[in-house]
Amino acid sequence: MYLSIFSDAFRREERAVNRGISAYQHGSAVGRDAYTARRNTHMLEKGLTMRPRRETFGVAYIEETIDVLGRAIGAGVLDSKSAEADWMCAVLDEYFKATAESPSQQIARARAAYGHMRSRWNEIEGINGPHRPTPSATRLDIDDLVELAQGRRSVRWFTADSVSRDVVERALEVGIEAPTACNRQPYRFEIFDDPASVQAVASVPMGTAGYAEQIPGIVVVVGDLSAFFDERDRHLIYIDSCLASMGFILGLESQGVASCCINWPDITERDLQMRDLLNLEDHERVIMLIAYGYADPAGLVPASAKKPIEAARRFRTL
Ligand SMILES: Cc1cc2nc3c(=O)[nH]c(=O)nc-3n(C[C@H](O)[C@H](O)[C@H](O)COP(=O)(O)O)c2cc1C
């Protein structure tokens, strides 16, 4: 009762989801749609990994895929020289090989359209399509990972030293490798590292009270609802961006940079304030913030013990 009468949080969320669907439809209509190119490529690539691999698959969306890809590259929302475009082409090359004997008219038409486009692009340089699992030949073992995870704690007191953008980008290298639903990657990290901007941003959420003034760097994690054509996927911005955030946080931690997640409760005035500050689109939502910097050796850090593993899991048999 209270929420439906006094709070407009649900209505704002609903509006953002609807705006996202409209933005998705508009993007598709005008050919500025990297999300569908990613999702469809992902679905085709998954089809390529199926056992047994079928002679005909992806019929329902292969023509759309070629169309979307061609238009996205034409419109500049995808760079034909990027690793991402390499991946898409590698998957499509493989797909058309795999379906060479298919009687599907849709596949035949898509193959012809693709062949025409493909000849205008350079050879694939970077990423190939589906491949055998590559056991991570890393120097990290589980003990290192556990040590990194256990060593991380939310730090709120920082030195005045700024963190170089190279260090932040290296951490992002970890973050962006996170899984996302259908590989859409519907998030962006808005990063602020100059004192005036950090202060402007850090003063908006409530959770920075008492320590906002000395945060050297801050990230606003933003989710993009224009990645989705249906409300059923409305939660993915939260899931996908948080998976990326954790990678980012551990990437910082491994380079000696501390951080603290900052809550983004859905409060109308603050939401409007932040949207205005960051110039966000109607279909974009703030997910949370991440303060980062070098830990002040004199600042105290809550120990924040974790519940026992047994309480966090149940192995089950039905
Ligand atoms: C989604 C989320 C929101 C959080 N919001 C705040 C916040 O607004 N202010 C703050 O000081 N800490 C915030 N934290 C940090 C938590 O207090 C902290 O993660 C928790 O106490 C566990 O401690 P640890 O991170 O050191 O393991 C947040 C953490 C998460 C994951």
PDBQT file of the ligand as one rigid body, heavy atoms in Angstrom, charges set to zero:
ROOT
HETATM    1  C1  LIG A 401      26.274  -3.514  -2.753  1.00  0.00    +0.000 C 
HETATM    2  C2  LIG A 401      27.120  -2.979  -1.651  1.00  0.00    +0.000 A 
HETATM    3  C3  LIG A 401      26.838  -1.776  -1.105  1.00  0.00    +0.000 A 
HETATM    4  C4  LIG A 401      27.649  -1.238  -0.125  1.00  0.00    +0.000 A 
HETATM    5  N1  LIG A 401      27.402   0.026   0.321  1.00  0.00    +0.000 NA
HETATM    6  C5  LIG A 401      28.266   0.616   1.167  1.00  0.00    +0.000 A 
HETATM    7  C6  LIG A 401      28.096   1.981   1.502  1.00  0.00    +0.000 A 
HETATM    8  O1  LIG A 401      27.177   2.644   1.027  1.00  0.00    +0.000 OA
HETATM    9  N2  LIG A 401      28.988   2.555   2.335  1.00  0.00    +0.000 N 
HETATM   10  C7  LIG A 401      30.045   1.845   2.854  1.00  0.00    +0.000 A 
HETATM   11  O2  LIG A 401      30.834   2.431   3.584  1.00  0.00    +0.000 OA
HETATM   12  N3  LIG A 401      30.229   0.539   2.550  1.00  0.00    +0.000 NA
HETATM   13  C8  LIG A 401      29.380  -0.096   1.703  1.00  0.00    +0.000 A 
HETATM   14  N4  LIG A 401      29.568  -1.393   1.319  1.00  0.00    +0.000 N 
HETATM   15  C9  LIG A 401      30.688  -2.151   1.891  1.00  0.00    +0.000 C 
HETATM   16  C10 LIG A 401      30.154  -3.155   2.885  1.00  0.00    +0.000 C 
HETATM   17  O3  LIG A 401      29.854  -2.533   4.076  1.00  0.00    +0.000 OA
HETATM   18  C11 LIG A 401      31.179  -4.255   3.045  1.00  0.00    +0.000 C 
HETATM   19  O4  LIG A 401      31.374  -4.877   1.812  1.00  0.00    +0.000 OA
HETATM   20  C12 LIG A 401      30.747  -5.298   4.053  1.00  0.00    +0.000 C 
HETATM   21  O5  LIG A 401      30.635  -4.754   5.318  1.00  0.00    +0.000 OA
HETATM   22  C13 LIG A 401      31.721  -6.453   4.089  1.00  0.00    +0.000 C 
HETATM   23  O6  LIG A 401      33.019  -6.005   4.328  1.00  0.00    +0.000 OA
HETATM   24  P1  LIG A 401      34.215  -6.307   3.351  1.00  0.00    +0.000 P 
HETATM   25  O7  LIG A 401      33.872  -5.661   2.020  1.00  0.00    +0.000 OA
HETATM   26  O8  LIG A 401      35.398  -5.676   3.967  1.00  0.00    +0.000 OA
HETATM   27  O9  LIG A 401      34.336  -7.778   3.200  1.00  0.00    +0.000 OA
HETATM   28  C14 LIG A 401      28.761  -1.969   0.360  1.00  0.00    +0.000 A 
HETATM   29  C15 LIG A 401      29.023  -3.213  -0.172  1.00  0.00    +0.000 A 
HETATM   30  C16 LIG A 401      28.229  -3.708  -1.181  1.00  0.00    +0.000 A 
HETATM   31  C17 LIG A 401      28.563  -5.028  -1.807  1.00  0.00    +0.000 C 
ENDROOT
TORSDOF 0
